[in-house]
Amino acid sequence: MKFRKDKDILRFSSIAALLILAGILMMNILPGPTYPGIGYTLISMGVIVLIMAIIAAARPKEDLTQDERSKRIKEKAGYHAFLILIVTMSLVQLISMSGRLNLDYRSVSTDLFLVGTWSWIILKWYYNRRGDTL
């Protein structure tokens, strides 16, 4: 298998190596109970970025370029996912204002993040399946 070695892949791989190195240094040098958790997080982020760089380097550069249809699908799905997220946030605010539930944005922020992400994924799949993007 042939890997690409252009500047984009090398830059991405160097970021991964720096994340792993920073995580190792943070775990070994800095004292305290919170630094090993941050170190593990940096190391896991670095490993994920390194895997992404290897996968991207294994593909030809022409496979990574998108056509206009896929760009338009992602754009349209993003707009509609944003509108879904705004409507969901306004519903949370209305529920909170009515006094029935004591909700604040800190308690439901992860749920709102998941709603936005999953609505974008589902809408992207739907628009790709449907075919027309106008």
Buried (B, 14 or more C-beta within 10 A) or exposed (E): EEEBEEEEBEEBBEBBBEBBEBBBEBBEEEEEEEBBEBBEEBBEBBBEBBEEBBEBBEEEEEEEEEEEEBEBBBEBBBEBBEEBBEEBBEEBEEBBEEEEEEBEEEEBEEEBEEBBEEBBEEBBEEBBEEEEBE
